[in-house]
Amino acid sequence: MGARRREAVAWDQVLRYAMPQIDALHHRQFEEAVRDLLRRDGCPRAVQVGGAGDNGADVKATDPFGRLWVIQCKHRAAGLAGSAVGTPDLHVLNGTGRPVHNGDIVVLVTNGRFTDKAVAFARSQRLHLVKTPPARPLSRGSHSSVGAPGHGSLPPRPPAPGRPGGHRRRPAASGTRPAPDPWTGAAQ
């Protein structure tokens, strides 16, 4: 086994979190854990940028397909028993994730839960919701408790050519319904 492979295996073994460990983290450590998971999963230049004046982004990363991920982290000390993440946090992320940070994929990660209104809003705005830092790769779209948009799976592949971020809408022909986007399944 080569040195790079040994390092990758070691990194994967270190970056496994049980929920009690996640819940015990300080909010800054939670952001760092999300950053480290992204690094582990193929985004070597993921950076923790959260803090005063972060404009709704705690972690930024570019995946192997060249997509910019903008991630807001909401840590709840009480985990699932804590307060749910609601629409106000998503309003901030939605207002800055793409326009300010130029994100292709905009995500809110929490160790807690989301309100039903937050899930509906996320779905309507193409925001992705992750309930816990997944054990499986975050940047490859292969984990379970995620929203795409809302709840589902994150985008596993890049958008079609000429469609940066996979979210450019095509005008529908008069009297017809737009075809679903092949990448997200959302109406265009």
C-alpha positions as CSV (number, residue, x, y, z in Angstrom):
1,M,0.0,0.0,0.0
2,G,1.4,3.4,-1.0
3,A,2.0,6.3,1.4
4,R,-1.0,8.2,0.0
5,R,-3.4,5.3,0.5
6,R,-2.1,4.6,4.0
7,E,-2.7,8.3,4.8
8,A,-6.2,8.2,3.4
9,V,-7.1,5.0,5.4
10,A,-5.7,6.6,8.6
11,W,-7.7,9.8,7.9
12,D,-10.9,7.9,7.4
13,Q,-10.4,6.0,10.6
14,V,-9.8,9.2,12.6
15,L,-12.8,11.0,11.2
16,R,-15.6,9.0,12.5
17,Y,-17.9,10.6,15.0
18,A,-20.5,9.2,17.3
19,M,-23.5,11.5,18.0
20,P,-22.5,12.0,21.7
21,Q,-19.1,13.2,20.4
22,I,-20.8,15.6,17.9
23,D,-23.1,17.0,20.5
24,A,-20.2,17.6,22.9
25,L,-18.3,19.8,20.4
26,H,-18.1,23.6,20.6
27,H,-19.8,25.2,17.6
28,R,-16.4,26.1,16.2
29,Q,-15.2,22.5,16.6
30,F,-18.4,21.4,14.8
31,E,-17.4,23.6,11.8
32,E,-13.9,22.2,11.9
33,A,-15.3,18.7,11.9
34,V,-17.4,19.4,8.8
35,R,-14.4,21.0,7.1
36,D,-12.3,17.9,7.9
37,L,-15.0,15.5,6.6
38,L,-15.0,17.5,3.3
39,R,-11.2,17.2,3.2
40,R,-11.4,13.5,3.8
41,D,-14.0,13.1,1.1
42,G,-12.1,14.7,-1.8
43,C,-12.1,18.5,-1.1
44,P,-8.5,19.0,0.1
45,R,-8.8,22.8,0.2
46,A,-11.9,22.9,2.3
47,V,-11.7,25.9,4.7
48,Q,-13.5,26.9,7.9
49,V,-14.4,30.6,7.4
50,G,-17.1,31.0,10.1
51,G,-17.0,33.8,12.6
52,A,-18.1,37.4,12.9
53,G,-19.0,38.8,9.5
54,D,-19.0,35.4,7.7
55,N,-22.2,36.3,5.7
56,G,-23.8,32.9,6.4
57,A,-20.9,30.7,5.4
58,D,-18.9,28.6,8.0
59,V,-17.2,26.2,5.6
60,K,-16.3,26.5,1.9
61,A,-15.0,23.8,-0.3
62,T,-14.5,23.0,-4.0
63,D,-15.3,19.4,-4.9
64,P,-13.5,17.3,-7.5
65,F,-15.9,18.4,-10.1
66,G,-15.1,22.1,-9.5
67,R,-18.3,23.0,-7.7
68,L,-18.1,25.5,-4.9
69,W,-19.9,24.3,-1.7
70,V,-21.0,26.9,0.8
71,I,-21.9,25.4,4.1
72,Q,-23.6,26.9,7.1
73,C,-23.2,24.9,10.3
74,K,-25.8,25.0,13.2
75,H,-24.6,23.1,16.2
76,R,-27.1,22.3,18.9
77,A,-25.5,21.4,22.3
78,A,-28.6,19.3,23.1
79,G,-28.5,17.6,19.7
80,L,-31.9,16.4,18.5
81,A,-33.4,17.5,21.8
82,G,-32.3,21.1,21.2
83,S,-34.2,23.7,19.2
84,A,-34.9,23.0,15.6
85,V,-33.2,24.9,12.8
86,G,-35.9,27.1,11.3
87,T,-36.4,29.3,8.3
88,P,-34.6,32.4,9.6
89,D,-31.3,30.6,9.3
90,L,-32.2,29.4,5.8
91,H,-33.2,33.0,4.8
92,V,-29.7,34.2,5.7
93,L,-28.0,31.3,3.8
94,N,-30.3,31.7,0.8
95,G,-29.5,35.4,0.7
96,T,-25.8,34.9,0.6
97,G,-24.9,31.4,-0.5
98,R,-25.1,32.0,-4.2
99,P,-25.2,35.8,-4.6
100,V,-22.4,36.7,-2.1
101,H,-20.3,33.5,-2.0
102,N,-21.0,32.3,-5.6
103,G,-21.8,28.8,-4.3
104,D,-22.9,26.1,-6.6
105,I,-24.1,23.9,-3.8
106,V,-25.5,25.6,-0.7
107,V,-25.9,23.4,2.4
108,L,-27.0,23.8,6.0
109,V,-25.6,21.1,8.4
110,T,-26.8,20.6,11.9
111,N,-26.5,17.9,14.6
112,G,-30.1,18.7,15.5
113,R,-33.2,18.8,13.4
114,F,-35.2,21.1,11.0
115,T,-38.7,22.5,11.2
116,D,-41.2,21.3,8.6
117,K,-41.3,24.9,7.3
118,A,-37.5,24.9,7.0
119,V,-37.6,21.7,4.9
120,A,-40.3,23.2,2.6
121,F,-38.3,26.4,2.2
122,A,-35.1,24.6,1.5
123,R,-36.8,22.5,-1.2
124,S,-38.3,25.6,-2.8
125,Q,-34.9,27.4,-2.9
126,R,-32.6,24.5,-3.9
127,L,-30.9,24.5,-0.4
128,H,-29.5,21.2,0.9
129,L,-30.1,20.1,4.5
130,V,-27.9,17.7,6.3
131,K,-29.1,16.6,9.8
132,T,-25.8,15.2,11.0
133,P,-22.3,15.1,9.6
134,P,-22.6,11.9,7.7
135,A,-20.1,9.0,8.2
136,R,-20.1,8.5,4.5
137,P,-18.7,11.0,2.0
138,L,-20.3,14.4,2.2
139,S,-18.9,15.7,-1.0
140,R,-19.9,12.7,-3.1
141,G,-23.6,12.8,-2.4
142,S,-23.7,9.3,-0.9
143,H,-25.1,9.8,2.5
144,S,-28.5,9.3,4.2
145,S,-29.9,12.2,6.2
146,V,-29.6,14.9,3.6
147,G,-31.8,17.2,1.6
148,A,-31.4,17.8,-2.1
149,P,-33.1,20.2,-2.1
150,G,-34.9,19.8,1.2
151,H,-34.5,16.1,2.1
152,G,-33.0,13.5,-0.3
153,S,-29.4,13.2,-1.5
154,L,-26.9,15.8,-2.4
155,P,-25.8,16.2,-6.1
156,P,-23.6,13.2,-6.9
157,R,-22.2,14.6,-10.1
158,P,-21.6,18.0,-11.8
159,P,-24.3,19.8,-13.8
160,A,-24.6,19.4,-17.5
161,P,-22.3,21.5,-19.7
162,G,-23.4,25.1,-20.0
163,R,-25.4,24.9,-16.8
164,P,-23.2,26.3,-14.0
165,G,-24.4,25.0,-10.7
166,G,-27.0,23.0,-12.5
167,H,-29.6,25.6,-11.6
168,R,-30.1,27.8,-14.7
169,R,-33.8,27.7,-15.7
170,R,-34.9,27.3,-19.3
171,P,-38.1,29.0,-20.3
172,A,-41.0,26.5,-20.8
173,A,-42.8,26.5,-24.0
174,S,-46.2,28.2,-23.7
175,G,-48.8,25.8,-22.3
176,T,-46.4,23.1,-21.3
177,R,-44.8,22.1,-18.0
178,P,-41.0,22.3,-17.8
179,A,-39.2,19.0,-17.8
180,P,-37.5,18.0,-14.5
181,D,-33.9,18.8,-14.2
182,P,-32.0,15.5,-14.8
183,W,-29.5,16.4,-12.1
184,T,-31.7,17.6,-9.2
185,G,-35.1,16.3,-10.3
186,A,-36.5,19.8,-9.7
187,A,-38.8,21.5,-12.2
188,Q,-36.8,23.9,-14.3
